[in-house]
Amino acid sequence: MTAISEGMPREAGRLGKFSWALFDWANQPFFTVVTTFIFAPYFTSFVAATPAEGQAYWGYTQAIAGALIAILSPVFGSIADAGGARKPWILFFSVLCAIGAFSLWWAVPGLESGIFWILAGIVVGTIGVEFSIVFNNAMLPSLVPAGSMGRLSGFGWGLGYIGGLIALFIVLFGFSLPEVPLFGLSKVTHEPDRVTGPMSAIWLLVFIIPMLLFTPDRPANDLPKSAAVRQGLKSLMTTLRSLKAHRNIVFFLIARMFYNDGILALIGFSGIYAAGLFNWGTTELGIFGILINFFAIAGCFIGGYLDDRLGSKPTIVISVLGLAFASVGVLSISDGQVLFGLPAAMPVEEGALFASPAEMVFMVFAFIMGLFFGPAQAASRTLIARMAPPEKAGEFFGLFALSGKATAFVAPLMIGIVTSATGQQRPAMIVIFILLMIGAALMSFVREPAHK
């Protein structure tokens, strides 16, 4: 037995596994209420000068964050492998995310001179949460046998969507719908939208505590930090030079570069697109997010079961194709038309919630998206956990993050550029469908290892 394998933690107990999965619950509100359903549409509609300019700005922030995550994730992963313990890294980057999220409180309507500080806060928050996820994911192979990873991974994603759902309920019924919001927040200055940043920050810092206390971690070694950095970088260089010996993993990572980019763009811009197309406010977006999350929760638990029964690869391919279908449906909707030409009335002022034909069609495709979001991402995490050498889990999850972010700046950047050039939101969305289909096609070259 090697020194590294001796340092691996034993299989976790039920509390340790649940606490690990609870980390998805802890970080999901940042994605749900900040980057998808509430703050992002608010930023594009009220902080920026126009929705098109706001979408372009948002695309640029996600491009910058994605590029930094792509470059640094493998580096940090390899350093963590050399240093042993992953929890200190998770805590550090969670605090960084909280700082960025808290700063969004100052994103007041019509902000001009200070808008770039808000954009910086978005970048910092996104980098922090994504890096923390890298190190939490790297703990998965040591917690359960390979044949049970799919259910634990899917359970974690399901908990995450439940956490996001509850966060949306809090925003909707605590801040948006009441005539007098909780804590006396002012609707005039959009404080119910802005409070989503501090709320997600506090949520994250509170709910990572069980993982920090109860989930077993690799013990820290006696290496000084500078030595761990040198050893980690040396190990990363060795791994990169030897990737020919891991060609199957390379094929998977390349495929994931494309389909994950499409997934992230679809998640990030569907709410923004709906807000601009239907003039939805916080209430509509909150209810929209809640309904999607119900489908996402069901998809995660079903996908986790299918992952262990059918395998990670089939689960990924089915989910990505389902998302591609849904993206075409969303693309087919424009002002007064659905399905690329059929007339459909748009919402009218004082009309019933989601009552217009155009909104109804959009919701159908949105529910399909919700059903397949979770399984595609959870099964991807399971597949790399099954393929990666256990002693290099952090390193390979760093490369996994690289594959998810190496091109992740491309879709937001292209969306930002095309939106700026055309002054419209819809034309740029075709990028999402193309990326999803390329990723699904490239998965045909991936061979999934047998597992028990």
Residue pairs with C-beta under 8 A, 6 or more apart in sequence:
2 391
4 391
5 390
5 391
7 84
7 218
7 219
7 221
8 142
8 218
8 390
8 391
9 142
9 143
9 216
9 217
9 218
9 219
10 216
11 142
11 143
11 144
11 145
12 20
12 142
12 143
12 144
12 215
12 216
15 210
15 214
16 143
16 214
16 215
16 216
17 143
17 144
17 152
17 215
18 210
19 210
19 211
19 213
19 214
19 215
20 136
20 139
20 140
20 143
20 152
20 156
20 211
20 215
21 152
21 155
21 156
21 159
22 159
22 207
22 210
22 211
23 90
23 132
23 133
23 136
23 156
23 207
23 208
23 211
24 156
24 157
24 159
24 160
24 163
25 159
25 160
25 162
25 163
25 207
26 94
26 163
26 203
26 204
26 206
26 207
26 208
26 211
27 94
27 97
27 129
27 132
27 133
27 160
27 204
28 160
28 161
28 163
28 164
28 167
29 163
29 164
29 167
29 199
29 200
29 203
29 204
30 97
30 101
30 125
30 129
30 200
30 201
30 204
31 129
31 164
31 267
32 163
32 164
32 165
32 167
32 168
32 289
32 293
33 39
33 164
33 167
33 168
33 171
33 196
33 199
33 200
33 289
34 40
34 101
34 104
34 125
34 196
34 197
34 200
35 122
35 126
35 268
36 267
36 268
36 270
36 271
36 289
37 168
37 271
37 285
37 286
37 288
37 289
38 168
38 171
38 193
38 196
38 282
38 285
38 286
38 289
39 104
39 107
39 193
39 194
39 196
39 197
40 58
40 268
40 271
40 272
41 271
41 272
41 274
41 275
41 280
41 285
42 107
42 190
42 193
42 194
42 282
43 54
43 57
43 58
43 107
43 118
44 51
44 54
44 55
44 57
44 58
44 272
44 275
44 276
45 51
45 54
45 275
45 276
46 109
46 110
46 190
46 193
47 54
47 107
47 108
47 109
47 110
47 111
47 115
47 118
48 54
48 57
48 115
51 272
51 275
51 276
51 425
52 276
52 419
52 420
52 423
52 424
52 425
53 420
54 272
55 269
55 272
55 276
55 415
55 416
55 419
55 425
56 416
56 417
56 419
56 420
57 115
57 119
57 416
58 122
58 268
58 272
58 412
58 416
59 412
59 413
59 415
59 416
59 417
59 419
60 119
60 412
60 413
60 416
61 119
61 122
61 123
61 126
61 412
62 126
62 264
62 268
62 408
62 409
62 412
63 409
63 410
63 412
63 413
63 416
64 123
64 409
65 122
65 123
65 126
65 127
65 130
65 409
66 405
66 408
66 409
66 412
67 405
67 409
68 123
68 127
69 126
69 127
69 130
69 131
69 401
69 405
69 408
70 401
70 402
70 405
70 406
70 408
70 409
72 131
73 130
73 131
73 134
73 398
73 399
73 401
73 402
73 405
74 236
74 395
74 398
74 399
74 401
74 402
75 232
75 233
75 236
75 398
76 89
76 131
76 134
76 135
76 398
77 134
77 135
77 138
77 236
77 394
77 395
77 396
77 397
77 398
77 399
77 401
78 232
78 233
78 235
78 236
78 239
78 394
78 395
78 398
79 228
79 229
79 232
79 233
80 86
80 89
80 135
80 138
80 232
80 394
81 138
81 232
81 235
81 391
81 392
81 393
81 394
81 395
82 223
82 228
82 229
82 231
82 232
82 235
83 220
83 221
83 223
83 225
83 228
83 232
84 218
84 219
84 220
84 221
84 223
85 217
85 218
85 219
85 220
86 135
86 136
86 138
86 139
86 217
86 218
86 394
87 135
87 211
87 212
87 215
87 217
88 220
89 131
89 132
89 135
90 132
90 135
90 136
90 208
90 211
90 212
91 208
91 212
93 127
93 128
93 129
93 131
93 132
93 135
94 128
94 129
94 132
94 204
94 205
94 208
95 128
95 205
96 124
96 125
96 127
96 128
96 131
97 124
97 125
97 126
97 127
97 128
97 129
97 132
97 201
97 204
98 125
98 128
98 201
98 202
98 204
98 205
99 124
99 125
99 128
99 201
100 120
100 121
100 122
100 123
100 124
100 125
100 126
100 127
100 128
101 121
101 125
101 197
101 198
101 200
101 201
101 204
102 121
102 197
102 198
102 201
103 117
103 118
103 120
103 121
103 124
103 125
103 197
104 118
104 121
104 122
104 125
104 194
104 196
104 197
104 198
105 194
105 195
105 197
105 198
106 114
106 117
106 118
106 194
107 115
107 118
107 194
107 197
108 189
108 190
108 194
109 189
109 190
111 118
121 197
125 197
129 204
130 401
130 405
131 401
133 401
134 394
134 397
134 398
134 400
134 401
135 394
135 397
136 211
137 381
137 385
137 397
137 400
138 393
138 394
138 397
138 398
139 215
139 217
139 393
140 149
140 152
140 153
140 381
140 382
140 385
140 393
141 149
141 385
141 386
141 388
141 390
141 393
142 216
142 218
142 390
142 393
143 152
143 215
143 216
144 152
145 452
146 385
146 386
146 451
146 452
147 308
147 451
147 452
148 308
149 307
149 308
149 382
149 385
149 386
149 451
150 304
150 305
150 306
150 307
150 308
150 312
150 315
150 378
150 379
150 382
151 304
151 305
151 307
151 308
152 304
153 304
153 307
153 378
153 379
153 381
153 382
153 385
154 300
154 301
154 303
154 304
154 305
154 307
154 374
154 375
154 378
154 379
154 382
155 300
155 301
155 304
156 378
157 300
157 303
157 304
157 374
157 377
157 378
158 297
158 300
158 301
158 304
158 374
160 300
161 293
161 296
161 297
161 300
161 374
162 293
162 297
163 203
163 207
164 289
164 293
165 289
165 290
165 293
165 294
165 297
167 199
167 200
167 203
168 286
168 289
168 290
168 293
169 290
170 199
171 192
171 195
171 196
171 199
171 282
171 286
172 282
172 283
172 286
172 287
172 290
174 181
174 182
175 181
175 182
175 185
175 191
175 192
175 195
175 282
176 192
176 282
176 283
176 286
177 283
181 187
181 191
181 192
183 195
185 191
185 192
185 195
192 282
193 282
221 228
223 231
235 392
235 395
236 395
236 398
239 392
239 395
239 396
239 399
243 249
243 250
246 387
248 387
248 446
248 447
248 449
249 384
249 387
249 388
249 396
249 399
251 442
251 445
251 446
252 383
252 384
252 387
252 403
252 443
252 446
253 384
253 399
253 400
253 402
253 403
254 403
254 442
255 439
255 440
255 442
255 443
255 445
255 446
256 380
256 400
256 403
256 404
256 439
257 403
257 404
257 406
257 407
257 439
258 407
258 435
258 436
258 438
258 439
258 442
259 316
259 320
259 376
259 435
259 436
259 438
259 439
259 440
259 443
260 377
260 380
260 403
260 404
260 408
260 439
261 404
261 407
261 408
261 410
261 411
261 435
261 439
262 320
262 323
262 324
262 327
262 411
262 431
262 432
262 433
262 434
262 435
262 436
262 439
263 320
263 323
263 373
263 376
263 377
263 436
264 404
264 408
264 411
265 411
265 412
265 415
265 431
265 432
265 435
266 323
266 326
266 327
266 369
266 432
266 436
267 373
268 412
269 415
269 429
269 432
270 330
270 366
270 369
271 285
271 288
271 289
272 425
273 330
273 425
273 426
273 429
274 280
274 285
274 288
274 362
274 366
275 281
275 285
276 425
277 333
277 334
277 335
277 358
277 362
277 425
277 426
278 284
278 346
278 347
278 356
278 358
278 359
278 362
279 347
280 288
283 353
284 353
284 354
287 353
287 354
288 354
288 363
288 366
291 363
291 366
291 367
291 370
292 366
292 367
292 369
292 370
293 370
294 370
295 367
295 368
295 370
295 371
296 370
296 371
296 373
296 374
297 374
298 371
299 319
299 370
299 371
299 372
299 373
299 374
299 375
300 374
300 375
300 378
302 375
303 315
303 319
303 374
303 375
303 376
303 378
303 379
304 375
304 378
306 314
306 315
306 375
307 315
307 375
307 378
307 379
307 382
311 448
312 379
312 380
312 382
312 383
312 386
312 448
313 379
313 383
313 443
313 446
313 448
315 375
315 376
315 379
316 375
316 376
316 379
316 380
316 383
316 443
317 440
317 443
318 372
318 375
319 372
319 373
319 375
319 376
319 379
320 372
320 376
320 436
320 439
320 440
320 443
321 436
321 440
322 368
322 371
322 372
323 368
323 369
323 372
323 373
323 376
323 436
324 433
324 436
324 437
324 440
325 368
326 365
326 366
326 368
326 369
326 372
327 369
327 429
327 432
327 433
327 436
328 433
329 339
329 361
329 364
329 365
329 368
330 362
330 365
330 366
330 369
330 429
331 426
331 429
331 430
331 433
332 338
332 339
332 340
332 361
333 339
333 344
333 358
333 361
333 362
333 365
334 426
335 346
336 343
336 344
336 345
336 346
336 358
337 343
337 344
337 358
338 344
338 357
338 358
338 361
338 362
339 361
344 356
344 357
344 358
344 361
345 356
345 357
345 358
346 356
346 358
346 359
347 355
347 356
347 358
347 359
348 356
354 360
354 363
380 400
381 400
383 446
383 448
384 396
384 397
384 400
385 393
385 397
386 448
386 449
386 451
387 396
387 449
388 395
388 396
388 397
388 400
389 396
407 435
411 431
411 432
411 435
414 428
414 431
415 428
415 429
415 431
418 427
418 428
418 431
419 425
419 427
419 428
422 428
